[in-house]
Amino acid sequence: MNELIAFLRRNPPFDMLPPEVDSLLAQQASRSRYSLGEVVFREGESVLDRLYVIESGAVVLTRGRRELMRLRSGDAFGYVSLVSDLAASATAVVIDDVTLIELPKPVFLELFERHEQFARFFTRGIAHRVHLRSTSPSTGDEGVGMVSLREVPGKKPIIVSAGETIVSASRRMAERNATFVLVEIDGTYGIVTERDIIKKVIAEERNPAEVTALDIATRPLVTIDENALFFDAVLTMASHAIRKLPVSRGGTVVSVLEESDIIAYESKNAIFLLKEVDRAKTIEDLAGLFGRLKEGVVDLVARGAHAEQIGRYIAELNDRFVSRTADITKSDLPDRPIGPFVLLALGSEGRREQSLTTDQDIALIVRKSDETDQIERFSRSFTENLLRIGYPPCPGDVMISNAFWRRDLASWVSQATSWIETPKPQNVLNIAIFFDFRPVYGDASLADELWEVIVKTIRRSKLFLPYLALEAVRFKPPVGFFKNIIVEKGGAQEGKFDIKKGGIYPIVQGIRVLALDRGLRDSSTFVRIRELARIGALARSSAVNLEESYAFLMDLRFRNQAEQIRKGVPADNYINPNMLGKVERHTLMEVFSVIKELQEALFEKYSLKAFS
């Protein structure tokens, strides 16, 4: 047995695995090393692709500015993202030079599915984390453990009678792609799983047409009332060592929770909405789900999620809605299929930084120009379908129902080149909307080809970047001569300031200029800042200040908009400084200073005095 396997075998839950998995672990597990201060992964940045086990050293998990837990030799982490298929819910930072054993996601999931004790270990880990959050008022995540099970989506059960044959029960499981059925037995319930059928029928060579569900059901079944708390369900599953927990209402089972459901809900339930969107069959189905998008975001804001994580959550859901809408729209077209095309998310949605005022900012690229009529029919129907779902129209008409925003690749190349070579005000505005594009549906290679042309054209232009930089310095932070915050003097927004115009936009536009200057592809402002620092285009200290400032402004806007939604008023970008605490006002003034420094640096770098 090699050293790596021997170490894993000394630590749970790997000590619970049978010996035959050792060869798999030996082939797939690997080591990596990180130094003090390095980040293993970052909250909200991506879905993880491996499980981490600390062989030596130490790691701290943080969320926002809060420390969640410290991990040392033998501890495993990263499993919530692996099971839920969501971005990491915490940042992992090395606090003592660390050697990590890494296990690829497919191998971890195989072990999780096949070995009950291995899976139960991670479920208990979730239970411990939920307990900490339920009993600590300082974490900001108290609501996760204390919600009623009525609010936790489970799977709709398949219920069969005691006398139903295994052939019939198996057929019903196959129709629903389920792994179990519940058996109603004299007012109580038992359960038959795929594993029961394999072990108790097939392995024993019994005739499934003659064996009944009652013959092989496991009973009595542990259940829990829907009025119980999520935390109670986690503890019940852990204490009874069960992987499925029926939830009852008045003695009747209405849903079933599984371990993966528990872990997914720990990441606040996004996985369920994503899957429901993917399964939607009609525009009406999508419209019924759309309201839950804002509900989920408002809840994330209340729980103190990081602004970048919230933006990625909104973007992922919007991408799913757009993709499913496109599928349904295409299937409803009466004519031949459309040739290669791609839908692009633009603006804040392209950057994955959308606020709670979601609208349609979408463009379309088609490969050939000979499908104009078909593309027009698709575009109009697609836009109408988004409106039916609940997406408001874009005030600037940046929608593919507008022919300006749907073109063949050659036309887009010509248009983008014209914008760059003639950077007049309207063109700069279009660039600000379009150049953060991100493919969300269709043939992404079309977007890649256009991006290559854009980068080459920018490199040839001497005027483009200075004119784009002028836009970044056009709106100054709303700070008066006496260091007071300048607010609107009249109208509906009297006493408030526009956090987008005076704070968010200058950072987005300024970082966009620097990113385009270096040909960086990722459109996220957060990622652009980090990449600019990595390649030396931004000083590390400036990058940290800009990232923290941007996160603060986005968080402030999210909290303001969430409160507006809770009050039933339209969400906007206006903040009343008198509603901020003393520390927040002080931080806001520091953020405005950071923005001023960025604008001064842009003014100097691109010699904007000559363009003023």
Secondary structure as GFF3:
##gff-version 3
##sequence-region A 1 612
A	DSSP	alpha_helix	3	9	.	.	.	ID=ss1
A	DSSP	three_ten_helix	14	16	.	.	.	ID=ss2
A	DSSP	three_ten_helix	19	21	.	.	.	ID=ss3
A	DSSP	alpha_helix	22	28	.	.	.	ID=ss4
A	DSSP	beta_strand	30	34	.	.	.	ID=ss5
A	DSSP	beta_strand	39	41	.	.	.	ID=ss6
A	DSSP	beta_strand	50	63	.	.	.	ID=ss7
A	DSSP	beta_strand	66	71	.	.	.	ID=ss8
A	DSSP	beta_strand	76	77	.	.	.	ID=ss9
A	DSSP	alpha_helix	79	84	.	.	.	ID=ss10
A	DSSP	beta_strand	91	104	.	.	.	ID=ss11
A	DSSP	alpha_helix	105	114	.	.	.	ID=ss12
A	DSSP	alpha_helix	116	135	.	.	.	ID=ss13
A	DSSP	alpha_helix	142	146	.	.	.	ID=ss14
A	DSSP	three_ten_helix	149	151	.	.	.	ID=ss15
A	DSSP	beta_strand	159	161	.	.	.	ID=ss16
A	DSSP	alpha_helix	166	176	.	.	.	ID=ss17
A	DSSP	beta_strand	180	185	.	.	.	ID=ss18
A	DSSP	beta_strand	188	193	.	.	.	ID=ss19
A	DSSP	alpha_helix	194	197	.	.	.	ID=ss20
A	DSSP	pi_helix	198	202	.	.	.	ID=ss21
A	DSSP	alpha_helix	213	216	.	.	.	ID=ss22
A	DSSP	beta_strand	224	225	.	.	.	ID=ss23
A	DSSP	alpha_helix	230	240	.	.	.	ID=ss24
A	DSSP	beta_strand	244	249	.	.	.	ID=ss25
A	DSSP	beta_strand	252	258	.	.	.	ID=ss26
A	DSSP	alpha_helix	259	266	.	.	.	ID=ss27
A	DSSP	alpha_helix	270	279	.	.	.	ID=ss28
A	DSSP	alpha_helix	283	302	.	.	.	ID=ss29
A	DSSP	alpha_helix	307	332	.	.	.	ID=ss30
A	DSSP	beta_strand	341	345	.	.	.	ID=ss31
A	DSSP	alpha_helix	347	350	.	.	.	ID=ss32
A	DSSP	beta_strand	362	366	.	.	.	ID=ss33
A	DSSP	alpha_helix	372	389	.	.	.	ID=ss34
A	DSSP	three_ten_helix	403	405	.	.	.	ID=ss35
A	DSSP	beta_strand	406	408	.	.	.	ID=ss36
A	DSSP	alpha_helix	409	421	.	.	.	ID=ss37
A	DSSP	alpha_helix	425	434	.	.	.	ID=ss38
A	DSSP	beta_strand	438	442	.	.	.	ID=ss39
A	DSSP	alpha_helix	444	460	.	.	.	ID=ss40
A	DSSP	alpha_helix	464	474	.	.	.	ID=ss41
A	DSSP	beta_strand	497	498	.	.	.	ID=ss42
A	DSSP	alpha_helix	499	499	.	.	.	ID=ss43
A	DSSP	pi_helix	500	504	.	.	.	ID=ss44
A	DSSP	alpha_helix	505	517	.	.	.	ID=ss45
A	DSSP	alpha_helix	525	534	.	.	.	ID=ss46
A	DSSP	alpha_helix	540	566	.	.	.	ID=ss47
A	DSSP	beta_strand	574	575	.	.	.	ID=ss48
A	DSSP	three_ten_helix	577	579	.	.	.	ID=ss49
A	DSSP	alpha_helix	582	605	.	.	.	ID=ss50
A	DSSP	three_ten_helix	608	611	.	.	.	ID=ss51
###
